[in-house]
Amino acid sequence: VQLQASGGGLVQAGGSLRLSCAASGFTFSSRNMAWFRQAPGKERDGVAAINWGGDSTSYANSVKGRFTISRDNAKNTVYLQMNSLKPEDTAVYYCAADIKSHYRGLSYPSDSQYDLWGQGTLVTVSS
């Protein structure tokens, strides 16, 4: 049972990146998924979440209109498309799965809702 995140890197402000998170070892299509991030010296915060079916999403105010979360249940993968990146988006990004529940209704992503975490991928946005 694991999540493997990839796609981080160094990008200039205004640029784009797409993060991917491949899931294995559990029934992906019935679980809500989310992305979190942790900037240096700060707590981990929710960025975006998507429900099991992919038809409901939730975003932090700081990324609304710039980031898009999506999923491909056939590939057991969740994505985070990040556009118009800002230096303040610099952080380690983590994908997470709510493997306690099947077909749960979606709410704003908080740590307590998710119990399987990927290893994190670093995104650095230069000014």
HUHU-V669352 format. One record per backbone hydrogen bond with DSSP energy under -1.0 kcal/mol. NH is the residue of the N-H (numbers start at 0). CO is the residue of the C=O. E is the energy in kcal/mol with one decimal. If there is no record, write none. Layout:
NH,CO,E  NH,CO,E
This chain:
1,23,-2.3  3,21,-2.3  5,19,-2.5  10,123,-2.6  12,125,-2.5  13,84,-3.2  14,11,-2.3  16,81,-2.1  18,79,-2.7  19,5,-2.5  20,77,-1.8  21,3,-2.5  22,75,-3.1  23,1,-2.0  27,25,-1.3  29,26,-1.1  30,27,-1.9  32,49,-2.4  33,95,-2.2  34,47,-3.0  35,93,-3.0  36,44,-2.4  37,91,-2.2  41,38,-2.3  44,36,-3.0  46,34,-2.8  47,34,-1.6  48,57,-2.3  49,32,-2.8  50,55,-2.4  53,50,-1.1  57,48,-2.0  59,46,-2.6  62,59,-1.7  63,59,-1.0  65,62,-2.3  66,62,-2.3  67,80,-2.4  69,78,-1.6  71,76,-2.9  76,71,-1.8  77,20,-2.1  78,69,-3.1  79,18,-2.2  80,67,-3.0  81,16,-3.3  82,65,-2.0  84,14,-2.3  88,85,-2.4  89,86,-1.8  90,122,-2.0  91,37,-2.3  92,120,-3.1  93,35,-2.7  95,33,-2.4  96,115,-2.4  97,31,-2.3  98,96,-1.2  102,29,-2.8  112,109,-1.9  113,110,-1.5  114,96,-1.7  115,96,-1.5  117,94,-2.6  120,92,-2.1  122,90,-2.9  123,8,-2.8  125,10,-2.5
